[in-house]
Amino acid sequence: MQDEELINSLKARNPTGFKELVQTFGNRVLAIGYKFLLNREDAEDIAQEVFIEVFQSIHSFRHDAKLSTWLYRIAVTKCLDALKKRKRKKRLIEMGKMLQLEDIAHVLVGDFAADRTLLEQDDLQEIAEALNVLPDNQRVAFTLSKIEGYTNPEIAEIMGTTTVAVESLVYRAKKQMHDTLLKILRGY
């Protein structure tokens, strides 16, 4: 089915259209969810939420982007919402490694002296809050680039912006996270 046919089928509440939507985009939405959330069950929950949202809001689809782009935007937004609800130690370690801040990873797993460990709840909360200071657009661009492996033009299409804007968002996100994590690390 072409995008237009699929959209019309969804708007008509045709079960075949919904089945086609899930068959066409299900694996990709699941993969996005998994790469953001790092947990298959959570990714499956998010995928289900995405398809329900698409089904419920298909009438608001404006045709200013491809159906797949709109679907992926919804998936990314749902993933970000899920990440805001939970702050995971594993995620912090991966972010530290990705930013080449090996010290963050070592501190989180307790490799530093006991009096400098961040394993206490208050300290983990402080690190998690520092990671959440990124504006949503920077967090989305950074995650799609560094975790998902999308190219800047692909990210621009998903986010509805320009490639130059994506490059700027990723750069600023990386710099802000790097600076914030180093400041926290030096405080210990």
N, C-alpha and C positions, 0 to 999 in steps of 0.2 A: 504494500500500500504506500502511496506517495504521502508526503506530509499533509497536503491539503485534504486528501481523502480521509486520512486518519483523524485529522482535526474535526472534520465534518461528522465522522462516525462517532467520535467522542462527544461532540456537542449534541448529537441525537440520542446519547446515552445507550448506544448500541454495545452490547457485551462483546461482540466480535472486535470492535475497535479497541476496547480496553485490553482484551487478550492480546491483540496485535501490539499495542503499546508496551505491554510488559515483556512480550517475547522479543521485541526489537531493542528495547533499552534496558531491560532488567539487569543483565550482567554488568553493563557499564555503570549503572546507578549503584549496584551492589559494590562494585570495585571502588567507586569514589567513597562510599560510606566506609568501607574497610580501611582504605588508606588514611582517612581522617581519624577514625575511631579505634583502629587497630584491634577490632574484636568482631568476629563474624556475626554473632547474635545481635549486637548493637547495629551493625551494618544492615542486617536483614530487617530490623525494626525501622531503621531510617528509610530503607528502600520502600517498605510498605507505606510509610507516612508520605513519601514523595508521590507515589502513584495515587494515593487517596487524594492528596492535595491537587494533583493535576486533574483528576477526574472531577473534583468538586469545583475547580476554578477555571476549567477549560474555556468557559464563556468570556473570561477576562483576557484571554490570550489575544495580543494586539497585532500579531504578524510582523512585528518590527525585528524579529530574530527568527532563526530556525526553531522548530519545535524542540530539537535536541538541545539547543543552547538554553532555551527556557527551562527545560527539564533539569539540566545540569545546574542552573542557577538555583533552582528550588532545592536540589540535593545538597549543594554547598551550604546554603543557608540553614537547612535542617541540621547538617553536620556541625556547623558552628554553634548553633543553639545547644546541641547535645554536649559539645565540648565545654561550653560555658557552665553547664550544670554539673560537670564533674571535672575534677582536677586530679590527674593521675600522675603518680611518681614516674611511671614508665614513659609517659609523654614528655616530662621534663628532661629526663635523661636523653631521649632522642633529640630533643631540641638543642640541648647543650652540645651534643656530638655534631649535629648538623651545622651549628655555628662555630664549630672548631673550638669549643670551650670544654675541652676534656676535663678541666677541673670541676666543672659543674657536675658532670657525670660521676666523677670520683667522689665528690662530696655527697651526692645523693645516695650512693650505695655504701657510704660510710668508710671510704678508704682513707680519709683524713683523720687526724687525732680526734679522740672522743669528744673533747671539749669544743671542737669546731664542726661537729657533725650537724647536718641539716635534717636528720631523720625525724626530729621532733615535729609534731603537728604544726606548731606555730611557724616554724621555719619553712616547712613545705608550703604552707599557706602564703607566706611572703613571696616565695619564688613563683608560685602559681599566679598570684596577683600581678607580679611583674610581667609575666608572659601575656596576661590578658589586657595590658594597657594599649596594645596595638589597636588602632582603628580597624573596624571590620574590613574595609577595602584592602588595607595592607595585609591583614591576616589571610584573607582569601587569596590575594595575589601570591603571597609568600608560600602558602600551603600548596596551591596549585602548581607553582613553579618547583619548589624544592622537594616536596613530598610526592606529589602526583606525577611530576615530570612533564607537564604540559609545556609547550613552547609559548613564547610571549604572544605571538599572534592568536593562538588558540585561547589563551587566557583573556586576551582583549575581547575576543568574540563572546566568551562566556560571561565576562563582566560588563559587556556593553561599553567598552572604552577603547582607547587607542593603544597600540603597542608601546609607544613612548611612555604613556601613562603607566602601563604595567611595569616597565623597566624601572621607572621611578618608585613605584609602590614597593616593589621587591627590594630595591636598594635601601629605601628608608626603613622598611620593616626589619631587614637584616641588621642595619646599623643600630636602630633603636633597641632591638632585642639584645644585641651584643653589648651595648653600653649598659643597659639595665642589669643584665645578668652579671657583668663584671663588677658593677657597683655593689651589688648584693654580695657577691663572692668576697670582695675586698673587705666588707664589713665584718667578716667572720675571722 
